[in-house]
Amino acid sequence: MLKQTNSLDLYPIGYKMNLSDLVKSKRKSVQLTQPELAEKAGVGLRFIRELEQGKETLRLDKVNDVLHLFGYEVGAVLKTDNPDS
């Protein structure tokens, strides 16, 4: 996992950030360029660019390769019946 210079913990509970913003924010917090992040994650530069631009169809295994560097992952989450969540 990479050491971060600032944290997203400053956002209020319940704040929803999209994946592209999360990756871009985390990448910048550790002062990496897109090519450097691609190399560290073992994915292509084009993939990083598409991820940060919010492409709607991406391979989840590659998304997780990137997110694991920051201590995150995406996966299935049981949906609750609560309309506020």
C-alpha positions as CSV (number, residue, x, y, z in Angstrom):
1,M,0.0,0.0,0.0
2,L,1.2,3.5,-0.8
3,K,1.8,6.2,1.9
4,Q,-0.6,9.1,1.4
5,T,0.1,12.8,2.0
6,N,-3.5,13.6,2.7
7,S,-6.7,11.6,3.4
8,L,-10.2,11.3,2.1
9,D,-11.3,10.9,5.7
10,L,-12.0,14.6,5.6
11,Y,-15.2,13.9,3.7
12,P,-18.4,13.6,5.8
13,I,-19.9,10.2,6.5
14,G,-22.3,9.3,3.7
15,Y,-20.5,11.4,1.1
16,K,-20.5,9.6,-2.2
17,M,-17.5,9.9,-4.4
18,N,-17.4,8.2,-7.8
19,L,-14.6,5.8,-8.5
20,S,-12.8,8.1,-11.0
21,D,-12.6,10.9,-8.5
22,L,-11.4,8.5,-5.8
23,V,-8.5,7.1,-7.9
24,K,-7.5,10.5,-9.2
25,S,-7.5,12.0,-5.7
26,K,-5.6,9.1,-4.2
27,R,-3.0,9.1,-7.1
28,K,-2.4,12.8,-6.6
29,S,-2.2,12.4,-2.8
30,V,0.8,10.1,-3.2
31,Q,2.3,12.3,-6.0
32,L,2.2,9.8,-8.8
33,T,1.7,10.4,-12.5
34,Q,-0.7,8.3,-14.4
35,P,2.2,6.4,-16.0
36,E,3.7,5.7,-12.6
37,L,0.4,4.5,-11.2
38,A,-0.1,2.2,-14.2
39,E,3.3,0.7,-13.7
40,K,2.9,0.1,-10.0
41,A,-0.6,-1.4,-10.5
42,G,0.5,-3.6,-13.4
43,V,-2.1,-2.2,-15.8
44,G,-1.8,-0.1,-18.9
45,L,-1.7,3.7,-19.1
46,R,-4.8,3.7,-21.3
47,F,-6.6,1.8,-18.5
48,I,-5.7,4.4,-15.9
49,R,-6.8,7.2,-18.2
50,E,-10.1,5.5,-18.8
51,L,-10.6,4.8,-15.1
52,E,-10.0,8.4,-14.2
53,Q,-12.2,9.7,-17.0
54,G,-15.1,7.6,-15.6
55,K,-15.5,5.0,-18.3
56,E,-18.5,2.9,-17.4
57,T,-17.2,-0.5,-18.5
58,L,-13.9,-1.6,-17.0
59,R,-12.5,-5.0,-15.9
60,L,-13.0,-5.2,-12.1
61,D,-9.9,-7.3,-11.6
62,K,-7.8,-4.4,-13.1
63,V,-9.8,-1.8,-11.1
64,N,-8.9,-3.8,-7.9
65,D,-5.3,-4.0,-9.0
66,V,-5.3,-0.2,-8.9
67,L,-7.4,0.2,-5.7
68,H,-5.3,-2.3,-3.7
69,L,-2.4,0.2,-3.9
70,F,-4.6,2.5,-1.8
71,G,-6.1,-0.1,0.5
72,Y,-9.5,-0.3,-1.3
73,E,-11.3,-2.8,-3.4
74,V,-14.7,-3.1,-5.2
75,G,-17.0,-6.1,-4.9
76,A,-20.5,-7.2,-4.3
77,V,-22.3,-5.6,-1.3
78,L,-25.6,-6.9,0.0
79,K,-28.2,-4.2,-0.6
80,T,-30.5,-3.2,2.2
81,D,-34.1,-2.2,2.0
82,N,-33.3,1.2,3.5
83,P,-33.9,3.8,0.8
84,D,-31.5,6.3,2.5
85,S,-28.5,4.0,1.8
